[in-house]
Amino acid sequence: MRKFALIILLTLCFLPSVVFDQVQAQALSVEELQREIEKKRLEKERLDAENKILEAQILETNKQAKTLQSAVKSLDTTQKKLQNDIKVTQTKIGSTELSIKKLAIEIIDRETQIENNKKAIAETIRGLEIADDQSLVTAVLQYEDINELWNSVETLKRFQESIRGFTRDLRIVKSELQEKKTENETKKVELVSFKGDLSDQKVVVEQNKKAKTTLLTQTQSKEAEYKKMLERNIELGKKFEQELYLYESQLQIAIDKSKLPTERLGVLQWPLDSVTITQRFGKTVDSKRLYVSGTHNGADFRATTGTPVKAVLGGVVEGTGNTDEQAGCYSYGRWVLVKHPNGLSSFYAHLSLTKVALGQSVNGGQVIGLSGGQPGSFGSGYSTGPHLHLGLYASQGVSIQKYSQSKFCKQVSIPVVSSQAYLDPLAYLPPIN
């Protein structure tokens, strides 16, 4: 019985310290990694603050008169912001890689705790089996003092409570282990996504550089030449818009409104994280001046070049294209059309980059491209400044086709929409705060 009590006492001392050395050994590495993660977080905060300043500068420049000087300044400031975006993404990658390393250490720590606790409990049980080989009478007779016997009984009770506690702790550690593994897998997915973002941002940076070179070459760095180019582009853009407006007005496609969702706020989600509406749907203050039809066929949002653009609802990519592939076709530029299961189709134009392909299924909130619209940039189309154009159509009345009758855009495909199929995106998007 004394041997039995000794085993119990040793166990009570041993179990709490089983994992202490392991935890102590890992703690320094985890703390070091946490410090590095915190540095990355502060660096990202600094870069985000710089980006806000650059975005404000781009916005202010775009408000100025359309001169060659302001165009070059806008391209230069955009370039700085795009480079900053790359630094932000690199910081995210670095932070995520550190988090994965930290989680790997914590996972090993939890696995070691579980294994050591199992071994300790198993060793104790084996010791008890040995102690139990002697008879109860023999064990009792070994004690000269009855108090000593009762002390051993109390020790046994404490041991039983400890076993229950360690079993409970074991379950907690196992649960923590599973959480760490799940978090680790999530971080790995994020890492792949961030690396993809980095690749995309580098593409947009190169496009912006080429836009500046092309602009200076075409204008010979002269304000007068820039003014002529701007006037020519506006004229060509309006001519194509008139062509398309007349063609779409002749389309006789009956729209069954029963197949459309009832107009209500929140059917769709915003296509951008930060929302500022610069041009509403329909007849607006500027629509009569800007558009041949006198109405705006979508909603425009402020978005600096390279801003992630998200699907407003899940669906299937019905088509993608770029009207800038035909010289002199001043239209939507780079675009994406998504068909949704509720009878609606959403259209995203003036993109600097597309991240989806024909026939691909997308989720609501999934990034489908990066915004563009910087005049002179490939894919900007007919645009006076960086922004996102969002169109919403009844799917029954839209088809992608080459408008062969066009004088300016016959070689490229675009969504052609019956005039009855145009819908107001803001009637389905969330309420504006």
Buried (B, 14 or more C-beta within 10 A) or exposed (E): BEEBBBBBBEBBEEBEEBBEEBEEEBEEBBEEBEEBBEBBEEBBEEBEEBBEEBBEBBBEBBEEEBEBEBBBBBBBBBBBBBBBBBBBBBBBBBBBBBBBBBBEBBBBBBBBBBEBBEEBBEBBEEBBEEBEEEEEEEBEEBBEEEEEBEEBEEBBEEBEEBBEEBEEBBEEBBEBBEBBBEBBEEBBEBBEBBBEBBEBBBEBBEBBEEBBEEBBEEBEEEEEEBBEBBEEBBEBBBBBBEBBBEEBEEBEBEBEEEEBEEEEEEBBBBBBEEBEBBBBBBEBEEBEEBBBBEBBBBBBBBBBBBBBBBBBBBBBBBBBBBBBBBEBBBBBBBBBBBBBEBBBBBBBBBBBBBBBEEEBEBEBBBBBBBBBBBBBBBBBBBBBBBBBBBBBBBBBBBBBEBBEEBEBBEBBBBBBBBBBBBBBBBBBBBEEE
